[in-house]
Amino acid sequence: MPSDDSVLRVRDVRKSYRGGPVLRGVDLDLPPGRVVGIVGENGAGKTTLLRVLAGDLRPDGGSVRHGGRIGHCPQETVLHDAFTVEQHLRFFQVAYGLESLRRAEELMEALRFSGSRRARPGTLSGGTRQKLNLVLALMHDPDVLLLDEPYQGFDWETYVRFWDLAEELRGRGRSVLVVSHLAYDAARLDTLHRLEGGVLREQERVGVATGEGAGDRAGAP
């Protein structure tokens, strides 16, 4: 039975497009302090599921219960090229009702792009744009971070720093849900699920990777 302290509880979520079922009854429980992966083929409905979990898309049936704050980092960046990095931070500070940008500054330092605050997103590399996308999703210190193909454009150093950040979040009792079409990060996850045929199936309890070789496998950035 799922524990009552789940920060995300999903029951029988269904979604169809033009009469074609995409999600056929998804169930998921996400406890605090977990890093969980969802993999599936292209077109399996992963982004649809993530948008439902984030509250961006209404399901046709079922329920999604949030036990805390949600941070959503979509595959497409939520950036506007007319504004600088600093202006993005200020806009989201107001939206989240934050007293300061301290957490955002910590995240920018951890991801090594603090020097880009005056730049406009259109002048940044794809990897740095994705870093900003991640900071905007995390700067209000959410209880659950939802990530859709999070490391597009990341070089190896940024990829490693991303997983260091995931470890830091886990250690503080935050949970991370990573959606991807590849499973090469399985050793870094507490649990891996596969979205197939419109339902989620737990693949294995893989445990947390420690020591050498974590993520050092074919296909990693």
C-alpha positions as CSV (number, residue, x, y, z in Angstrom):
1,M,0.0,0.0,0.0
2,P,1.3,3.5,-0.7
3,S,2.3,5.6,2.2
4,D,0.3,8.6,3.3
5,D,3.3,10.9,3.1
6,S,3.6,10.7,-0.7
7,V,4.4,14.1,-2.2
8,L,2.8,13.0,-5.5
9,R,0.0,10.4,-5.8
10,V,-1.5,9.5,-9.1
11,R,-4.5,7.2,-9.6
12,D,-6.0,5.8,-12.8
13,V,-5.0,8.9,-14.9
14,R,-6.4,8.7,-18.4
15,K,-6.0,10.9,-21.4
16,S,-7.0,10.6,-25.1
17,Y,-6.4,12.8,-28.1
18,R,-9.1,12.7,-30.9
19,G,-10.4,9.5,-29.5
20,G,-7.0,7.8,-29.4
21,P,-6.0,6.8,-25.8
22,V,-2.5,7.9,-24.7
23,L,-2.7,7.3,-21.0
24,R,-4.9,4.3,-20.1
25,G,-4.8,4.3,-16.3
26,V,-1.5,5.5,-14.8
27,D,-0.8,4.9,-11.1
28,L,2.2,6.3,-9.3
29,D,3.3,7.1,-5.7
30,L,6.3,9.3,-5.2
31,P,7.6,9.4,-1.5
32,P,9.8,12.3,-0.2
33,G,13.5,12.0,-0.9
34,R,13.4,9.9,-4.0
35,V,14.8,10.1,-7.5
36,V,12.5,8.3,-9.9
37,G,12.8,7.7,-13.7
38,I,10.1,7.1,-16.3
39,V,11.2,5.9,-19.7
40,G,9.4,5.0,-22.8
41,E,9.5,5.1,-26.6
42,N,9.0,8.3,-28.5
43,G,5.2,8.8,-28.7
44,A,4.5,6.7,-25.6
45,G,2.9,9.7,-23.8
46,K,5.7,10.7,-21.5
47,T,5.3,14.5,-22.0
48,T,1.5,14.2,-21.8
49,L,1.9,12.5,-18.5
50,L,4.3,15.0,-17.2
51,R,2.1,17.9,-18.2
52,V,-0.8,16.2,-16.4
53,L,1.3,15.8,-13.2
54,A,2.4,19.5,-13.4
55,G,-1.2,20.6,-13.7
56,D,-0.7,22.0,-17.2
57,L,-3.1,19.5,-18.8
58,R,-6.4,18.2,-17.5
59,P,-6.7,14.4,-17.6
60,D,-9.9,12.8,-18.9
61,G,-10.2,10.8,-15.8
62,G,-8.4,9.8,-12.6
63,S,-6.7,12.0,-10.0
64,V,-3.4,13.7,-9.2
65,R,-2.7,14.7,-5.6
66,H,0.2,17.0,-4.8
67,G,1.6,16.9,-1.3
68,G,3.8,20.0,-1.7
69,R,5.2,22.5,-4.1
70,I,5.8,21.4,-7.7
71,G,8.7,22.5,-10.0
72,H,8.3,21.8,-13.7
73,C,11.2,21.8,-16.2
74,P,9.6,21.1,-19.6
75,Q,11.6,19.9,-22.6
76,E,11.0,23.2,-24.4
77,T,12.5,26.1,-22.4
78,V,10.1,28.7,-20.9
79,L,12.4,31.6,-21.9
80,H,11.8,34.9,-23.7
81,D,14.6,36.3,-25.8
82,A,13.5,39.9,-25.1
83,F,14.5,39.6,-21.4
84,T,17.9,39.0,-19.8
85,V,18.7,36.1,-17.4
86,E,18.4,38.6,-14.5
87,Q,15.0,39.7,-15.7
88,H,13.8,36.1,-15.9
89,L,14.9,35.6,-12.3
90,R,13.1,38.7,-11.1
91,F,9.9,37.8,-12.9
92,F,9.8,34.3,-11.4
93,Q,10.8,35.8,-8.0
94,V,7.5,37.8,-8.1
95,A,5.5,34.9,-9.4
96,Y,6.7,32.6,-6.6
97,G,6.5,35.3,-3.9
98,L,10.1,35.0,-2.9
99,E,11.9,37.5,-0.7
100,S,15.2,37.1,-2.4
101,L,17.1,35.4,-5.2
102,R,19.4,33.5,-2.8
103,R,18.4,30.0,-3.9
104,A,18.5,31.0,-7.6
105,E,22.0,32.4,-7.1
106,E,23.1,29.1,-5.3
107,L,21.8,27.1,-8.2
108,M,23.5,29.3,-10.8
109,E,26.8,28.9,-9.0
110,A,26.3,25.1,-8.7
111,L,25.6,24.9,-12.5
112,R,28.5,27.4,-13.3
113,F,26.7,30.2,-15.2
114,S,26.6,33.0,-12.7
115,G,28.4,35.2,-15.1
116,S,25.5,35.2,-17.6
117,R,23.0,37.3,-15.6
118,R,23.1,40.2,-18.1
119,A,22.9,38.0,-21.2
120,R,19.7,37.4,-23.2
121,P,18.7,33.7,-23.7
122,G,19.1,34.1,-27.5
123,T,22.8,34.6,-27.1
124,L,23.3,31.6,-24.8
125,S,24.2,28.0,-25.8
126,G,21.5,25.4,-25.8
127,G,23.0,23.9,-22.6
128,T,23.1,27.2,-20.8
129,R,19.5,27.9,-21.8
130,Q,18.6,24.6,-20.3
131,K,20.5,25.5,-17.1
132,L,18.4,28.6,-16.8
133,N,15.2,26.6,-17.4
134,L,16.2,24.3,-14.5
135,V,17.0,27.2,-12.2
136,L,13.6,28.7,-12.8
137,A,11.9,25.4,-12.0
138,L,14.0,25.1,-8.7
139,M,14.4,28.6,-7.3
140,H,11.3,28.3,-5.1
141,D,12.6,25.1,-3.6
142,P,9.8,22.7,-4.7
143,D,9.1,19.4,-2.9
144,V,8.8,17.7,-6.3
145,L,10.8,18.5,-9.4
146,L,9.4,17.2,-12.7
147,L,11.9,17.0,-15.6
148,D,11.3,16.3,-19.2
149,E,14.4,15.1,-21.1
150,P,16.5,17.4,-18.8
151,Y,20.0,17.2,-20.2
152,Q,19.6,18.2,-23.8
153,G,22.6,20.3,-24.7
154,F,24.5,19.5,-21.5
155,D,28.2,18.8,-21.8
156,W,29.7,16.1,-19.6
157,E,30.6,18.5,-16.8
158,T,27.1,20.0,-16.6
159,Y,25.6,16.5,-16.8
160,V,27.6,15.5,-13.7
161,R,26.7,18.7,-11.9
162,F,23.0,18.0,-12.7
163,W,23.2,14.6,-11.0
164,D,25.1,16.2,-8.0
165,L,22.2,18.6,-7.7
166,A,19.7,15.7,-7.8
167,E,21.6,14.0,-5.0
168,E,21.5,17.3,-3.0
169,L,17.7,17.5,-3.5
170,R,17.2,13.9,-2.5
171,G,19.3,14.5,0.7
172,R,17.1,17.3,1.7
173,G,14.0,15.2,1.3
174,R,13.0,16.6,-2.1
175,S,11.9,14.3,-4.9
176,V,12.9,14.3,-8.5
177,L,10.9,12.7,-11.4
178,V,13.0,12.4,-14.6
179,V,11.3,11.5,-17.8
180,S,13.4,10.3,-20.7
181,H,13.4,8.0,-23.7
182,L,16.7,6.4,-22.6
183,A,17.4,4.4,-19.4
184,Y,21.2,4.8,-19.2
185,D,20.8,6.6,-15.9
186,A,19.1,3.7,-14.2
187,A,21.9,3.2,-11.6
188,R,21.3,6.8,-10.3
189,L,17.6,6.2,-9.6
190,D,15.7,4.7,-6.7
191,T,13.1,3.4,-9.0
192,L,12.7,3.0,-12.7
193,H,9.3,2.8,-14.5
194,R,8.4,2.2,-18.1
195,L,5.4,3.9,-19.8
196,E,4.1,1.4,-22.3
197,G,0.7,0.8,-23.6
198,G,-0.6,3.8,-21.7
199,V,0.3,2.5,-18.2
200,L,3.3,2.6,-15.9
201,R,5.2,-0.5,-15.0
202,E,8.0,-0.6,-12.4
203,Q,11.0,-2.1,-14.0
204,E,13.3,-2.7,-11.0
205,R,14.5,-1.4,-7.7
206,V,17.9,-0.2,-8.9
207,G,19.2,1.6,-5.8
208,V,21.4,4.6,-5.6
209,A,24.7,4.6,-7.5
210,T,27.8,5.5,-5.5
211,G,31.4,5.5,-6.3
212,E,33.0,5.2,-9.7
213,G,31.3,4.6,-12.9
214,A,27.9,6.2,-12.1
215,G,26.4,7.3,-15.4
216,D,29.6,6.5,-17.3
217,R,27.9,4.4,-19.9
218,A,27.1,4.5,-23.6
219,G,24.7,7.2,-24.6
220,A,25.4,9.6,-21.7
221,P,26.3,13.1,-22.7
